[in-house]
Amino acid sequence: MKPFSLAIKDITTGARDWRLWSALAQEDLAQRYRRTLIGAAWVAITFGLFIGAKVVIFGNIMKVPMVEYSLYVTLGFLAWQFISGSITDGCAVFSNAENWIKGVNTPLSLYIYQTIARNFITLLYSALAGTLIILIMRHSVTWKALMVVPALLAYIMNALWFSMTLGVITARYRDVLHLTSTGIRIIFFLTPVLWMPKQFGPGLRRYTEFNPFTHYLAIFREPVLYDDYAWKSWVVVLAITAVGWIIGLATFSKFRKRIVFWL
């Protein structure tokens, strides 16, 4: 079979093993919070405390109602947490599974699904705290808020090509992981997660239009907070997703067999 066909088979076979990779993802979280009294509930608590601290610190700086800013930060950081986790964990997806890859004959995509599932479960725990904040703020939502569902699907689809691309590159060049982790920390401050573009001049507002992460946040945040479908941002996200999948499949199919030798 051709490398591309083998890559597609790897991806589809790995997807069918959902019981295995979902169990491994849950085990990852269980190990992370092993011997704690409340376990993974710490995810929701940590998220809630982070949002509370940021709102108290920056809420008085932003000249917007406290309710709007609180929800803006809550939804933005909820989406950012999954996006940034997908990128950084996607880099290390194969290097972290080195022992499994060398010792067990399973589809390589299984470890990609495991990583995404772990981040998604973390997102759900954080969403519990986020939902509580929305209820406390008494923010009313409409049916447009259901757009968060396709937004999450878009995030997952992007997480797949992130991992197929960056995971392969990092398996060969480990410096990519550290470079990406550093870049994500910098991009966090350049992306409207904690700050609002409308509070700054037109130059900065124009810049945010060229920041792809702005659009990724918008498709998740705008329907809930502003009752807006954010169609313009959807066009950008779908375009990046399509190009990303082409790059991801090309990279994964070309170098899939070499990964085990690079680890």
N, C-alpha and C positions, 0 to 999 in steps of 0.2 A: 504493500500500500504506500501511497505517496505521503510525505510528511504532513501535508495539510489534512488529509483524510485521517491520519493517525491522531493528529491534534484534536480534530472534531470528535473522534471516537473517545479520546481521553476525557474531554469535557463532558460529553453526554453520559459516559459510563460513571464518571465521578458524581454527576448530579443524581444518578439513580441510587447511589449509596448514601442517601440522605440520612438514614438512621445512624450510620457510622459517623459521618462528619458532624451531625448535630450532637451526638453523644460525646464526641471528642471536644466539641466547643463547650458544652456544659461542664465537662471534666476540667477544662482549662480554668473556667471561672471558679469552680469548686476548689481547685488547688490554690488559686490566687487568694482566696479568703478562707483557707483552711484554718481550723481551730479558732475562728472568731465566733462570737455569740450570734450575730445576726447575718453572717455570710454576705451574699451578694447584695443585700439591702444597703450595704455601705456605698454602692454605686449611686443609688438615689439620694442618700444623705449627703454625699460629697457634692453631687450636682446641685442640690438645693442650697447648700452652704456657699458654694462658689457663686451662684446667681445672686444670693442675698448680699454677699460681700461686694460684688461688682455694682449692684444697684445702689447700695449705700454710698459707695465711693464716687461713682460716676453720675449717679442720678441727679445730683444737684448741679452738676456742670452742664448737662444737656438741658436746653431750654424747651423741654417737652413735658407733657404730663407724666407723672411718675408711673401711672398704670401702663401707658404706652411704652415707656422705656423698659419697664420690667418685663413685659411680654416680648418686646423686641430682642432683648438680650437672651431671654429664656429660649425662644424659638431659634434664634441665630446660633447660640452655642450648642443647642441640641443637635442641629444639623451639622455644625462644624466638627463636633466631637466624632461623629460617624465618618465624615469625609476625611478628616486628618488621620483618624485611626486606620481607615482603609488604605491610605497612601503609605504611611509608615510601616504598618504591619504587612502590607502587600510587598514591600521591599524585602522583608525578612521571611516571607512565607516559606521558601524552600530551605533557606539556611537554618531556620528554627526546627524544621522537620528532618534534619540531616539523618539522624539515626533511623527514623521510620523509612525514609526513602531508600537508604542503603540496606535495610534489613527486611523490608516487606514489599512485595510486588503489588502495589496498588496504583491507580491512576494519580498522576501528579496533581491533577485538578482537585482531588479530594482535599488536599491541604489548603487550597485556595478557598474552597467552600467552608472548610472548618474555620478559617480566619474570619471570613465574612460573617458566618453565623455567630461567632463569639462577639464580634463588634455589634451585630444586630441585637443580640440579647442584652448587651450593655446599654444599647440605645433604648430598649424597652424599659429597662429599670430606670434610666434617667427620665424617660417620658412620664413615669408615674409621678415624679417630683414636678415635672413641667406641667402636667395636667392639674396637679394640686394648686400650683401657682396661678394658672388660668382661672380656676374656680374661686380662689381667694380674691383675685382681682375683679371677679364678676364680669369677665369679658364675654360678650355674646358672640357666637360663631354661627355662620350660615352653612348651607350645603356645600359652598365652595371650599370649605375646610377639608372636605374629603379629597381634595387635590394633593394632600400630603401622601396619600397612598401611591399614586403614580410617581410622586417625587421620590419616595423611598425606593420604588422599583428602579427608577433612573439611577439612584445612588448605588444600588446593588449591581446594576449592569456596568456602571463605571468602575466599581470596586473590582469586578472581574478582569477588566482589561488593564487596570492599574497593576494587579498582581501578576498577570501574564507577562506584562512588559517589564515592570520594575523588579519583580521577583527573579526573572531570568537574568537581568543585567546585574543585580546585586549578588546572585550566586557566583557570578564570574568576577565582579569587582566589588568587594565588600565596602569600599569607601562610599559607594553610592548611598548606602543606608544612612551613614552619618551626615552626608551632604544633604540628603532629603529631609532628615529630621531637623537639621539646622534651618533649612529653607522653609519648612512648614511653620516653625516658630516665628520666623520673620514675616511670612505671609499673613499669619494670624493678625498682626498689628496693622497690616496694610489692607485688610479685608474688613468691611463693615459688620463686624460681629458685635463689638462693644460700642462703636461710635456710629452715628447716623449721618450719611452724606448730606442730608438737607440742612444740617447745622453748620456746614462749611461753605466755602466759596464755590463758584461754578467750575473752577479748575479741578478741584478735588472731586467734584461730582462727575465731571467728564471722565476722570481717571477711573472711577469705579465701574464705568460702563465697559472698560477694556480689561477689567479684572474678571476672569471667568468664574472665580469663586463667589463673586457678588451674585451672579446669576444662579449658581447652584443653591445659594442660601435663599434667594428670592422665590424660587418655585416651591419651597417648603414654608417660608415665613409669610409671604404676601397673602395667600388665601386665608390663613387663619387670622392674621392681625389686621389686614386692610381690606379683606373681602375682594381680593383682586386675583385673577387667574395667572397673572405674570406671563402672558403669551410671548412677549419679546424674549424673556429669559429662557423660556422653554425652547425657543428656536435655537438659541446659543447652546444650551445643554444638549439637545438632541444632535446638533451638528458635531459637537466635540465627542459625544458618545459614538457616533457613527465612525468618525475618523479614528478614534481611540481603539475601537474594536478591530479595524483593519490593521492597525499597527500591532495590537496585542496578538491577534491570530498569526500574523506574519512572524512575529518574534518567537512566540511559543512553538509554532510548527517547525521553525528552522532550527531552534536550539534545544528543544525538549529533551532529546536523547543525550545531550551533553551535560545536562544539569547534574546528574549523579557523579560525573567525573570532576565537576567544579567544586563540589561540596567537600 
